[in-house]
Amino acid sequence: MLTDIDWRPYDLDDEAPVEGDVRISDELSSEYLDFDRHLFVYLPPDYDESDRTYPVCYMHDGQNVFDEATSYSGSWDIHQAMDELHDEGLDAIVVGVPNAGDDRTVEYTPHPHPEFGGGGADSYLQFLFEEVKPLVDETFRTRPETESTGLLGSSLGGLISLYALFEYPEKVGFLGAMSPAFWWSGEEIFEYVADQSFTPARIYVDVGDTESMDDPERCELYLNDAERMVEQLREKGYDDVEFVIDEGGVHREHAWARRFPDAMRFLLGDD
């Protein structure tokens, strides 16, 4: 388990500072992965003034979660969305876990693609659940139980979130898969899910109807695979599934950021 990790207020962008209570950790080295990284943590507005405990949502591609300056394709501005949800009575700690750069497709994929490779998701999930989650639970006032622990990601981040539910059913109680790139695993991900035992969870899945504007076949694949997976999950007994088709939605951060508040309203609604 990671120990002796210091946290400080987020301070990576002096020209356009991130508003709200966002903190950054020391750089972490993992027993399971070669790529060192910081963690980013959002804390609700009343965190320092209360003794409340909070559910936790772990988000992949963490460098895109809070800050345009660290993002490689746009920021979700999650801190702003979560502050607004706080005003509605919905709160969570959000942990942004940055990807591994060029090895992102390795860490986020459970099965290798015949052309693009990958398939290192198991090591990434060991890092997430055996190192990151214990560190977060030890450092902050979390609700560590299964039903209060979730994952959310887009594209391959959506793929790894669903895979994590079945690999760590005792850890994951809710998940969001935005524009999930099931095409990477092809039939293997559907066969994998079919073989897994039912484990209770709240699941949000969405997809844009124009995910890939330059590739109509890929666009159709995103849509068809998302619909197929939702149907498969419901046939498995998952009644607590929200599925959204976003008219005009493209495969970009700004589209996922726009859909994020409704996703969290669903995922946290009964917390």
PASEBA-1860 file (N, C-alpha, C; in nm, 3 decimals):
! residues 271
1> MLTDIDWR> 0.083/-0.119/0.000/0.000/0.000/0.000/0.087/0.124/0.000 ~ 0.043/0.228/-0.073/0.117/0.353/-0.076/0.107/0.423/0.058 ~ 0.219/0.473/0.106/0.222/0.544/0.235/0.307/0.669/0.222 ~ 0.298/0.756/0.324/0.380/0.878/0.330/0.364/0.964/0.205 ~ 0.240/0.979/0.161/0.210/1.062/0.046/0.152/1.194/0.095 ~ 0.213/1.305/0.054/0.164/1.437/0.092/0.068/1.492/-0.013 ~ -0.024/1.577/0.032/-0.122/1.643/-0.055/-0.110/1.793/-0.035 ~ -0.134/1.868/-0.142/-0.134/2.013/-0.133/-0.246/2.068/-0.221
9> PYDLDDEA> -0.284/2.192/-0.199/-0.383/2.251/-0.289/-0.333/2.249/-0.433 ~ -0.424/2.225/-0.525/-0.387/2.218/-0.666/-0.330/2.352/-0.712 ~ -0.210/2.348/-0.771/-0.141/2.473/-0.804/-0.061/2.464/-0.933 ~ -0.110/2.386/-1.028/-0.033/2.365/-1.150/-0.055/2.473/-1.255 ~ -0.158/2.555/-1.239/-0.189/2.656/-1.339/-0.208/2.790/-1.271 ~ -0.099/2.869/-1.260/-0.106/2.996/-1.190/-0.188/3.100/-1.266 ~ -0.188/3.093/-1.401/-0.258/3.194/-1.480/-0.409/3.177/-1.475 ~ -0.455/3.053/-1.466/-0.600/3.026/-1.459/-0.623/2.921/-1.351
17> PVEGDVRI> -0.614/2.960/-1.223/-0.624/2.863/-1.114/-0.759/2.793/-1.113 ~ -0.757/2.666/-1.072/-0.879/2.587/-1.060/-0.952/2.629/-0.934 ~ -1.078/2.666/-0.948/-1.158/2.708/-0.833/-1.206/2.586/-0.755 ~ -1.237/2.606/-0.627/-1.287/2.497/-0.545/-1.174/2.424/-0.475 ~ -1.211/2.325/-0.398/-1.115/2.250/-0.317/-1.065/2.129/-0.395 ~ -0.960/2.150/-0.473/-0.895/2.043/-0.549/-0.753/2.030/-0.498 ~ -0.711/1.907/-0.473/-0.578/1.883/-0.419/-0.500/1.787/-0.508 ~ -0.369/1.797/-0.498/-0.281/1.713/-0.578/-0.185/1.640/-0.485
25> SDELSSEY> -0.158/1.516/-0.517/-0.069/1.435/-0.434/0.075/1.446/-0.483 ~ 0.165/1.398/-0.399/0.299/1.369/-0.449/0.289/1.272/-0.566 ~ 0.396/1.264/-0.643/0.398/1.166/-0.751/0.407/1.025/-0.691 ~ 0.324/0.936/-0.744/0.315/0.801/-0.692/0.391/0.703/-0.780 ~ 0.461/0.613/-0.717/0.519/0.498/-0.786/0.440/0.374/-0.747 ~ 0.415/0.288/-0.843/0.331/0.171/-0.821/0.411/0.043/-0.829 ~ 0.368/-0.052/-0.748/0.425/-0.187/-0.755/0.382/-0.257/-0.883 ~ 0.272/-0.213/-0.941/0.212/-0.287/-1.053/0.234/-0.221/-1.189
33> LDFDRHLF> 0.268/-0.090/-1.190/0.280/-0.017/-1.315/0.414/0.055/-1.321 ~ 0.459/0.083/-1.443/0.587/0.149/-1.462/0.575/0.301/-1.466 ~ 0.456/0.352/-1.487/0.437/0.495/-1.509/0.399/0.564/-1.378 ~ 0.485/0.657/-1.329/0.453/0.733/-1.209/0.355/0.845/-1.242 ~ 0.273/0.882/-1.143/0.173/0.988/-1.167/0.126/1.048/-1.035 ~ 0.074/1.171/-1.044/0.005/1.234/-0.933/-0.141/1.188/-0.932 ~ -0.208/1.211/-0.820/-0.352/1.198/-0.813/-0.412/1.336/-0.789 ~ -0.530/1.360/-0.843/-0.604/1.482/-0.819/-0.732/1.446/-0.743
41> VYLPPDYD> -0.764/1.523/-0.640/-0.882/1.494/-0.559/-0.966/1.620/-0.542 ~ -1.094/1.607/-0.575/-1.192/1.713/-0.548/-1.264/1.680/-0.419 ~ -1.276/1.781/-0.330/-1.349/1.766/-0.206/-1.470/1.859/-0.208 ~ -1.584/1.814/-0.159/-1.706/1.895/-0.158/-1.688/2.025/-0.080 ~ -1.770/2.126/-0.111/-1.753/2.258/-0.049/-1.761/2.259/0.103 ~ -1.836/2.165/0.161/-1.849/2.164/0.307/-1.753/2.066/0.374 ~ -1.654/2.017/0.301/-1.567/1.913/0.356/-1.497/1.958/0.483 ~ -1.438/2.077/0.483/-1.360/2.122/0.599/-1.448/2.168/0.714
49> ESDRTYPV> -1.574/2.200/0.687/-1.662/2.252/0.792/-1.752/2.145/0.852 ~ -1.740/2.023/0.805/-1.830/1.918/0.854/-1.748/1.796/0.895 ~ -1.818/1.699/0.950/-1.756/1.570/0.980/-1.819/1.460/0.895 ~ -1.883/1.500/0.786/-1.951/1.404/0.699/-1.851/1.311/0.631 ~ -1.900/1.195/0.593/-1.825/1.106/0.505/-1.894/1.106/0.369 ~ -1.818/1.072/0.264/-1.867/1.091/0.128/-1.841/0.968/0.041 ~ -1.931/0.943/-0.054/-1.899/0.843/-0.156/-1.783/0.893/-0.241 ~ -1.719/0.802/-0.310/-1.602/0.837/-0.392/-1.622/0.786/-0.534
57> CYMHDGQN> -1.596/0.874/-0.630/-1.597/0.835/-0.771/-1.456/0.851/-0.827 ~ -1.398/0.741/-0.873/-1.265/0.742/-0.934/-1.282/0.761/-1.084 ~ -1.214/0.862/-1.140/-1.225/0.894/-1.281/-1.093/0.869/-1.353 ~ -1.103/0.796/-1.463/-0.986/0.770/-1.547/-0.951/0.896/-1.628 ~ -0.835/0.893/-1.693/-0.788/1.010/-1.769/-0.789/1.135/-1.680 ~ -0.734/1.121/-1.560/-0.747/1.224/-1.458/-0.690/1.359/-1.495 ~ -0.595/1.364/-1.590/-0.541/1.494/-1.628/-0.641/1.578/-1.707 ~ -0.751/1.516/-1.752/-0.856/1.589/-1.823/-0.971/1.631/-1.733
65> VFDEATSY> -0.968/1.593/-1.607/-1.086/1.606/-1.522/-1.108/1.749/-1.474 ~ -1.000/1.820/-1.436/-1.016/1.949/-1.369/-0.959/2.069/-1.444 ~ -0.857/2.048/-1.525/-0.778/2.163/-1.569/-0.743/2.154/-1.717 ~ -0.774/2.259/-1.792/-0.738/2.267/-1.933/-0.587/2.260/-1.952 ~ -0.512/2.312/-1.855/-0.366/2.319/-1.868/-0.301/2.182/-1.868 ~ -0.358/2.085/-1.797/-0.299/1.951/-1.792/-0.364/1.856/-1.891 ~ -0.476/1.898/-1.950/-0.550/1.811/-2.041/-0.482/1.803/-2.177 ~ -0.499/1.690/-2.242/-0.449/1.673/-2.378/-0.560/1.689/-2.481
73> SGSWDIHQ> -0.685/1.706/-2.435/-0.793/1.721/-2.532/-0.914/1.794/-2.474 ~ -0.891/1.877/-2.372/-1.001/1.953/-2.312/-1.031/1.906/-2.171 ~ -1.083/1.997/-2.089/-1.113/1.966/-1.950/-1.263/1.944/-1.930 ~ -1.295/1.853/-1.837/-1.435/1.830/-1.800/-1.484/1.932/-1.697 ~ -1.393/2.004/-1.632/-1.428/2.101/-1.526/-1.521/2.037/-1.422 ~ -1.479/1.922/-1.375/-1.561/1.844/-1.281/-1.583/1.919/-1.150 ~ -1.486/1.998/-1.108/-1.500/2.071/-0.983/-1.619/2.167/-0.989 ~ -1.639/2.229/-1.105/-1.753/2.320/-1.119/-1.884/2.243/-1.119
81> AMDELHDE> -1.888/2.132/-1.192/-2.010/2.051/-1.196/-2.045/1.997/-1.058 ~ -1.944/1.950/-0.984/-1.972/1.894/-0.853/-2.015/2.002/-0.753 ~ -1.960/2.121/-0.764/-2.005/2.230/-0.677/-2.152/2.261/-0.704 ~ -2.193/2.258/-0.829/-2.333/2.282/-0.863/-2.421/2.168/-0.812 ~ -2.374/2.045/-0.821/-2.451/1.932/-0.768/-2.462/1.939/-0.616 ~ -2.359/1.994/-0.552/-2.365/2.014/-0.407/-2.485/2.100/-0.369 ~ -2.513/2.201/-0.450/-2.628/2.288/-0.423/-2.760/2.213/-0.436 ~ -2.758/2.098/-0.505/-2.878/2.015/-0.518/-2.883/1.907/-0.410
89> GLDAIVVG> -2.781/1.903/-0.324/-2.777/1.803/-0.219/-2.705/1.677/-0.256 ~ -2.632/1.677/-0.367/-2.556/1.560/-0.411/-2.407/1.587/-0.395 ~ -2.338/1.502/-0.321/-2.195/1.522/-0.296/-2.118/1.393/-0.317 ~ -1.994/1.409/-0.359/-1.900/1.298/-0.366/-1.759/1.353/-0.372 ~ -1.667/1.276/-0.323/-1.525/1.301/-0.349/-1.495/1.243/-0.486 ~ -1.425/1.320/-0.569/-1.388/1.272/-0.703/-1.236/1.264/-0.711 ~ -1.187/1.148/-0.749/-1.043/1.124/-0.761/-1.009/1.110/-0.910 ~ -0.927/1.202/-0.960/-0.880/1.193/-1.097/-0.750/1.115/-1.102
97> VPNAGDDR> -0.752/1.002/-1.173/-0.633/0.916/-1.186/-0.579/0.933/-1.328 ~ -0.468/1.004/-1.345/-0.417/1.028/-1.480/-0.381/0.899/-1.553 ~ -0.393/0.905/-1.684/-0.353/0.789/-1.764/-0.201/0.787/-1.784 ~ -0.154/0.684/-1.849/-0.009/0.662/-1.864/0.045/0.710/-1.998 ~ -0.020/0.811/-2.056/0.032/0.864/-2.180/0.026/0.762/-2.293 ~ 0.140/0.732/-2.350/0.146/0.638/-2.462/0.098/0.498/-2.423 ~ 0.102/0.466/-2.294/0.057/0.334/-2.248/-0.089/0.334/-2.202 ~ -0.160/0.442/-2.231/-0.301/0.449/-2.192/-0.379/0.330/-2.247
105> TVEYTPHP> -0.357/0.298/-2.373/-0.434/0.189/-2.434/-0.396/0.053/-2.377 ~ -0.280/0.044/-2.314/-0.243/-0.081/-2.246/-0.320/-0.092/-2.115 ~ -0.318/0.015/-2.036/-0.377/0.011/-1.902/-0.529/-0.001/-1.905 ~ -0.594/0.053/-2.007/-0.740/0.060/-2.007/-0.808/-0.052/-2.084 ~ -0.733/-0.149/-2.133/-0.794/-0.252/-2.217/-0.774/-0.391/-2.158 ~ -0.884/-0.464/-2.137/-0.872/-0.600/-2.081/-0.829/-0.703/-2.184 ~ -0.849/-0.673/-2.312/-0.815/-0.768/-2.418/-0.733/-0.695/-2.525 ~ -0.629/-0.757/-2.575/-0.550/-0.693/-2.680/-0.627/-0.685/-2.811
113> HPEFGGGG> -0.611/-0.573/-2.880/-0.669/-0.556/-3.013/-0.573/-0.617/-3.114 ~ -0.624/-0.684/-3.218/-0.533/-0.750/-3.313/-0.438/-0.655/-3.384 ~ -0.477/-0.528/-3.398/-0.392/-0.430/-3.465/-0.322/-0.338/-3.368 ~ -0.391/-0.295/-3.262/-0.339/-0.190/-3.174/-0.281/-0.242/-3.043 ~ -0.295/-0.369/-3.014/-0.236/-0.425/-2.893/-0.314/-0.392/-2.768 ~ -0.243/-0.376/-2.655/-0.308/-0.348/-2.527/-0.326/-0.474/-2.446 ~ -0.422/-0.468/-2.352/-0.452/-0.586/-2.272/-0.391/-0.586/-2.134 ~ -0.353/-0.468/-2.080/-0.289/-0.463/-1.949/-0.380/-0.412/-1.838
121> ADSYLQFL> -0.511/-0.425/-1.855/-0.605/-0.370/-1.759/-0.591/-0.429/-1.619 ~ -0.556/-0.554/-1.609/-0.549/-0.618/-1.477/-0.446/-0.549/-1.387 ~ -0.332/-0.511/-1.443/-0.230/-0.442/-1.362/-0.278/-0.304/-1.321 ~ -0.346/-0.235/-1.412/-0.400/-0.103/-1.378/-0.503/-0.112/-1.266 ~ -0.587/-0.213/-1.271/-0.689/-0.227/-1.166/-0.627/-0.267/-1.032 ~ -0.517/-0.342/-1.035/-0.445/-0.369/-0.911/-0.394/-0.239/-0.850 ~ -0.337/-0.154/-0.933/-0.292/-0.023/-0.887/-0.408/0.057/-0.828 ~ -0.521/0.057/-0.897/-0.635/0.137/-0.854/-0.694/0.088/-0.722
129> FEEVKPLV> -0.713/-0.044/-0.710/-0.786/-0.096/-0.594/-0.695/-0.141/-0.479 ~ -0.572/-0.171/-0.508/-0.483/-0.216/-0.401/-0.388/-0.106/-0.352 ~ -0.375/0.001/-0.430/-0.287/0.110/-0.388/-0.362/0.244/-0.376 ~ -0.433/0.284/-0.481/-0.497/0.416/-0.480/-0.614/0.421/-0.383 ~ -0.706/0.326/-0.393/-0.824/0.331/-0.306/-0.787/0.325/-0.157 ~ -0.700/0.236/-0.112/-0.662/0.239/0.030/-0.599/0.372/0.072 ~ -0.521/0.434/-0.017/-0.461/0.563/0.014/-0.568/0.670/0.032 ~ -0.664/0.674/-0.060/-0.771/0.773/-0.053/-0.856/0.750/0.072
137> DETFRTRP> -0.890/0.626/0.100/-0.972/0.596/0.218/-0.901/0.630/0.348 ~ -0.770/0.616/0.349/-0.693/0.648/0.470/-0.677/0.798/0.488 ~ -0.674/0.873/0.377/-0.644/1.016/0.382/-0.768/1.102/0.400 ~ -0.878/1.064/0.339/-0.997/1.148/0.336/-1.115/1.077/0.403 ~ -1.219/1.154/0.435/-1.337/1.099/0.501/-1.429/1.037/0.396 ~ -1.400/0.917/0.358/-1.475/0.847/0.255/-1.573/0.749/0.316 ~ -1.665/0.705/0.234/-1.744/0.586/0.264/-1.681/0.474/0.183 ~ -1.603/0.389/0.245/-1.525/0.291/0.169/-1.604/0.170/0.121
145> ETESTGLL> -1.728/0.155/0.167/-1.805/0.036/0.132/-1.838/0.033/-0.017 ~ -1.872/-0.085/-0.063/-1.893/-0.109/-0.206/-1.994/-0.014/-0.267 ~ -2.111/0.000/-0.204/-2.218/0.078/-0.265/-2.185/0.225/-0.278 ~ -2.081/0.272/-0.209/-2.042/0.412/-0.214/-1.914/0.435/-0.291 ~ -1.870/0.336/-0.367/-1.747/0.345/-0.445/-1.779/0.324/-0.592 ~ -1.737/0.419/-0.676/-1.769/0.407/-0.817/-1.655/0.447/-0.907 ~ -1.673/0.416/-1.035/-1.578/0.451/-1.140/-1.652/0.523/-1.251 ~ -1.582/0.613/-1.320/-1.641/0.677/-1.436/-1.533/0.710/-1.535
153> GSSLGGLI> -1.559/0.681/-1.661/-1.464/0.713/-1.766/-1.530/0.715/-1.902 ~ -1.458/0.766/-1.999/-1.509/0.777/-2.135/-1.422/0.697/-2.231 ~ -1.482/0.652/-2.339/-1.413/0.576/-2.443/-1.351/0.450/-2.382 ~ -1.219/0.434/-2.387/-1.158/0.319/-2.321/-1.176/0.326/-2.170 ~ -1.193/0.446/-2.116/-1.223/0.460/-1.974/-1.359/0.401/-1.938 ~ -1.451/0.402/-2.033/-1.579/0.336/-2.012/-1.566/0.186/-2.017 ~ -1.483/0.138/-2.108/-1.458/-0.006/-2.119/-1.396/-0.061/-1.990 ~ -1.293/0.006/-1.938/-1.226/-0.044/-1.819/-1.317/-0.033/-1.696
161> SLYALFEY> -1.407/0.065/-1.694/-1.498/0.078/-1.580/-1.592/-0.041/-1.572 ~ -1.647/-0.082/-1.685/-1.737/-0.198/-1.683/-1.660/-0.325/-1.649 ~ -1.543/-0.342/-1.705/-1.461/-0.458/-1.675/-1.428/-0.465/-1.526 ~ -1.399/-0.349/-1.466/-1.365/-0.346/-1.323/-1.480/-0.393/-1.235 ~ -1.603/-0.366/-1.276/-1.718/-0.410/-1.197/-1.714/-0.560/-1.174 ~ -1.682/-0.636/-1.276/-1.684/-0.782/-1.264/-1.555/-0.838/-1.207 ~ -1.444/-0.766/-1.225/-1.318/-0.811/-1.167/-1.310/-0.780/-1.017 ~ -1.374/-0.670/-0.975/-1.371/-0.629/-0.834/-1.513/-0.600/-0.786
169> PEKVGFLG> -1.600/-0.700/-0.786/-1.739/-0.677/-0.747/-1.754/-0.634/-0.601 ~ -1.655/-0.668/-0.519/-1.661/-0.628/-0.378/-1.614/-0.485/-0.357 ~ -1.570/-0.419/-0.463/-1.519/-0.283/-0.453/-1.606/-0.180/-0.525 ~ -1.675/-0.221/-0.633/-1.743/-0.127/-0.721/-1.894/-0.138/-0.704 ~ -1.957/-0.026/-0.665/-2.101/-0.025/-0.647/-2.175/0.055/-0.753 ~ -2.104/0.143/-0.823/-2.167/0.217/-0.933/-2.061/0.253/-1.036 ~ -2.104/0.272/-1.159/-2.008/0.306/-1.264/-2.076/0.385/-1.375 ~ -1.996/0.469/-1.439/-2.039/0.542/-1.556/-1.948/0.509/-1.673
177> AMSPAFWW> -2.008/0.467/-1.783/-1.934/0.436/-1.905/-1.985/0.528/-2.015 ~ -1.909/0.632/-2.044/-1.949/0.729/-2.145/-1.881/0.696/-2.278 ~ -1.962/0.687/-2.383/-1.910/0.653/-2.516/-1.812/0.536/-2.510 ~ -1.851/0.426/-2.446/-1.755/0.316/-2.423/-1.704/0.256/-2.554 ~ -1.572/0.236/-2.557/-1.506/0.182/-2.678/-1.502/0.030/-2.671 ~ -1.620/-0.032/-2.672/-1.627/-0.177/-2.668/-1.565/-0.240/-2.792 ~ -1.555/-0.162/-2.901/-1.500/-0.216/-3.024/-1.357/-0.266/-3.007 ~ -1.285/-0.209/-2.909/-1.145/-0.251/-2.889/-1.138/-0.401/-2.857
185> SGEEIFEY> -1.227/-0.447/-2.770/-1.229/-0.589/-2.731/-1.313/-0.674/-2.825 ~ -1.401/-0.611/-2.903/-1.485/-0.688/-2.994/-1.574/-0.786/-2.920 ~ -1.588/-0.902/-2.977/-1.676/-1.004/-2.917/-1.629/-1.049/-2.779 ~ -1.500/-1.033/-2.753/-1.447/-1.082/-2.625/-1.512/-1.016/-2.505 ~ -1.542/-0.886/-2.514/-1.601/-0.819/-2.398/-1.744/-0.866/-2.375 ~ -1.817/-0.895/-2.482/-1.954/-0.945/-2.466/-1.953/-1.088/-2.411 ~ -1.861/-1.169/-2.459/-1.849/-1.305/-2.406/-1.804/-1.302/-2.260 ~ -1.714/-1.210/-2.229/-1.666/-1.197/-2.091/-1.781/-1.162/-1.997
193> VADQSFTP> -1.859/-1.060/-2.031/-1.970/-1.019/-1.947/-2.073/-1.131/-1.933 ~ -2.097/-1.203/-2.041/-2.194/-1.313/-2.036/-2.152/-1.421/-1.937 ~ -2.022/-1.439/-1.919/-1.971/-1.546/-1.832/-1.964/-1.505/-1.685 ~ -1.985/-1.376/-1.654/-1.968/-1.329/-1.517/-2.095/-1.346/-1.435 ~ -2.076/-1.362/-1.305/-2.190/-1.368/-1.214/-2.248/-1.229/-1.194 ~ -2.376/-1.225/-1.166/-2.442/-1.098/-1.137/-2.386/-1.041/-1.007 ~ -2.355/-0.912/-1.009/-2.313/-0.842/-0.889/-2.386/-0.710/-0.884 ~ -2.454/-0.678/-0.775/-2.536/-0.557/-0.771/-2.455/-0.430/-0.800
201> ARIYVDVG> -2.512/-0.343/-0.880/-2.445/-0.217/-0.912/-2.544/-0.125/-0.984 ~ -2.516/0.001/-0.975/-2.589/0.103/-1.051/-2.500/0.140/-1.169 ~ -2.557/0.136/-1.290/-2.476/0.152/-1.411/-2.536/0.260/-1.501 ~ -2.452/0.354/-1.542/-2.489/0.456/-1.638/-2.407/0.434/-1.765 ~ -2.474/0.429/-1.879/-2.408/0.415/-2.009/-2.466/0.521/-2.102 ~ -2.379/0.591/-2.174/-2.430/0.681/-2.277/-2.345/0.670/-2.401 ~ -2.395/0.726/-2.510/-2.324/0.726/-2.637/-2.382/0.837/-2.723 ~ -2.297/0.904/-2.798/-2.344/1.003/-2.894/-2.383/0.937/-3.024
209> DTESMDDP> -2.475/0.999/-3.095/-2.514/0.940/-3.223/-2.425/0.984/-3.338 ~ -2.324/1.069/-3.306/-2.224/1.108/-3.407/-2.084/1.100/-3.345 ~ -2.054/0.989/-3.278/-1.927/0.974/-3.207/-1.806/1.001/-3.297 ~ -1.807/0.946/-3.415/-1.693/0.961/-3.506/-1.743/1.021/-3.637 ~ -1.732/1.152/-3.648/-1.789/1.221/-3.764/-1.717/1.186/-3.893 ~ -1.589/1.148/-3.883/-1.510/1.117/-4.002/-1.517/0.970/-4.041 ~ -1.582/0.888/-3.958/-1.586/0.744/-3.983/-1.726/0.692/-3.949 ~ -1.818/0.694/-4.045/-1.956/0.651/-4.018/-1.965/0.508/-3.966
217> ERCELYLN> -1.877/0.419/-4.012/-1.881/0.280/-3.965/-1.843/0.271/-3.818 ~ -1.741/0.347/-3.776/-1.702/0.347/-3.635/-1.812/0.411/-3.550 ~ -1.873/0.515/-3.603/-1.983/0.580/-3.532/-2.096/0.481/-3.506 ~ -2.132/0.404/-3.607/-2.238/0.305/-3.593/-2.197/0.196/-3.495 ~ -2.069/0.162/-3.494/-2.019/0.059/-3.403/-2.032/0.104/-3.258 ~ -1.995/0.229/-3.230/-2.012/0.281/-3.093/-2.157/0.269/-3.049 ~ -2.247/0.311/-3.134/-2.389/0.313/-3.100/-2.443/0.172/-3.082 ~ -2.415/0.085/-3.178/-2.468/-0.052/-3.173/-2.411/-0.130/-3.055
225> DAERMVEQ> -2.280/-0.113/-3.028/-2.219/-0.186/-2.918/-2.274/-0.140/-2.783 ~ -2.296/-0.009/-2.768/-2.351/0.041/-2.643/-2.492/-0.013/-2.621 ~ -2.575/-0.010/-2.725/-2.711/-0.063/-2.713/-2.708/-0.212/-2.682 ~ -2.618/-0.285/-2.747/-2.609/-0.429/-2.725/-2.565/-0.460/-2.582 ~ -2.467/-0.384/-2.531/-2.419/-0.412/-2.396/-2.526/-0.381/-2.292 ~ -2.599/-0.272/-2.310/-2.706/-0.238/-2.216/-2.812/-0.347/-2.216 ~ -2.848/-0.395/-2.334/-2.947/-0.503/-2.342/-2.895/-0.628/-2.273 ~ -2.766/-0.658/-2.292/-2.707/-0.776/-2.229/-2.707/-0.762/-2.077
233> LREKGYDD> -2.674/-0.644/-2.028/-2.674/-0.622/-1.883/-2.814/-0.636/-1.825 ~ -2.912/-0.582/-1.894/-3.050/-0.593/-1.845/-3.097/-0.738/-1.845 ~ -3.058/-0.814/-1.946/-3.094/-0.956/-1.950/-3.026/-1.032/-1.836 ~ -2.911/-0.982/-1.789/-2.840/-1.044/-1.677/-2.905/-1.012/-1.543 ~ -2.999/-0.920/-1.543/-3.066/-0.884/-1.420/-3.038/-0.745/-1.369 ~ -2.964/-0.666/-1.446/-2.934/-0.529/-1.403/-3.051/-0.438/-1.439 ~ -3.134/-0.412/-1.339/-3.249/-0.323/-1.358/-3.212/-0.177/-1.337 ~ -3.106/-0.154/-1.261/-3.066/-0.017/-1.227/-2.964/0.034/-1.329
241> VEFVIDEG> -3.009/0.043/-1.454/-2.923/0.086/-1.564/-2.988/0.206/-1.633 ~ -2.912/0.312/-1.649/-2.957/0.429/-1.724/-2.881/0.433/-1.856 ~ -2.954/0.441/-1.967/-2.891/0.445/-2.100/-2.937/0.570/-2.172 ~ -2.841/0.648/-2.220/-2.870/0.775/-2.287/-2.802/0.777/-2.423 ~ -2.880/0.809/-2.526/-2.825/0.837/-2.658/-2.828/0.988/-2.676 ~ -2.712/1.048/-2.693/-2.699/1.193/-2.699/-2.704/1.238/-2.845 ~ -2.813/1.303/-2.880/-2.829/1.351/-3.017/-2.725/1.457/-3.048 ~ -2.645/1.432/-3.150/-2.538/1.523/-3.187/-2.411/1.505/-3.105
249> GVHREHAW> -2.410/1.409/-3.012/-2.294/1.390/-2.925/-2.175/1.334/-3.001 ~ -2.059/1.396/-2.982/-1.936/1.353/-3.048/-1.839/1.297/-2.944 ~ -1.730/1.239/-2.993/-1.633/1.171/-2.906/-1.530/1.273/-2.856 ~ -1.576/1.361/-2.769/-1.490/1.470/-2.722/-1.521/1.501/-2.575 ~ -1.422/1.561/-2.508/-1.437/1.595/-2.367/-1.556/1.686/-2.341 ~ -1.579/1.783/-2.430/-1.688/1.877/-2.403/-1.823/1.807/-2.403 ~ -1.839/1.701/-2.483/-1.965/1.626/-2.483/-1.980/1.546/-2.354 ~ -1.873/1.486/-2.306/-1.880/1.408/-2.182/-1.900/1.501/-2.062
257> ARRFPDAM> -1.836/1.617/-2.064/-1.855/1.713/-1.956/-2.001/1.759/-1.949 ~ -2.062/1.778/-2.064/-2.202/1.822/-2.068/-2.295/1.716/-2.010 ~ -2.263/1.589/-2.032/-2.349/1.480/-1.984/-2.318/1.439/-1.841 ~ -2.202/1.481/-1.790/-2.157/1.437/-1.659/-2.256/1.467/-1.546 ~ -2.312/1.588/-1.536/-2.402/1.613/-1.422/-2.521/1.518/-1.416 ~ -2.583/1.490/-1.529/-2.697/1.396/-1.528/-2.651/1.255/-1.492 ~ -2.532/1.218/-1.537/-2.480/1.086/-1.500/-2.465/1.075/-1.349 ~ -2.410/1.180/-1.286/-2.391/1.176/-1.142/-2.523/1.187/-1.067
265> RFLLGDD> -2.618/1.258/-1.122/-2.751/1.261/-1.058/-2.808/1.120/-1.051 ~ -2.791/1.043/-1.154/-2.839/0.905/-1.154/-2.757/0.819/-1.059 ~ -2.625/0.829/-1.067/-2.539/0.739/-0.989/-2.542/0.769/-0.840 ~ -2.562/0.895/-0.803/-2.563/0.933/-0.662/-2.704/0.954/-0.607 ~ -2.803/0.937/-0.690/-2.938/0.976/-0.653/-2.992/0.910/-0.529 ~ -2.955/0.786/-0.503/-3.005/0.714/-0.385/-2.905/0.708/-0.272 ~ -2.792/0.779/-0.288/-2.687/0.768/-0.186/-2.732/0.836/-0.059
END
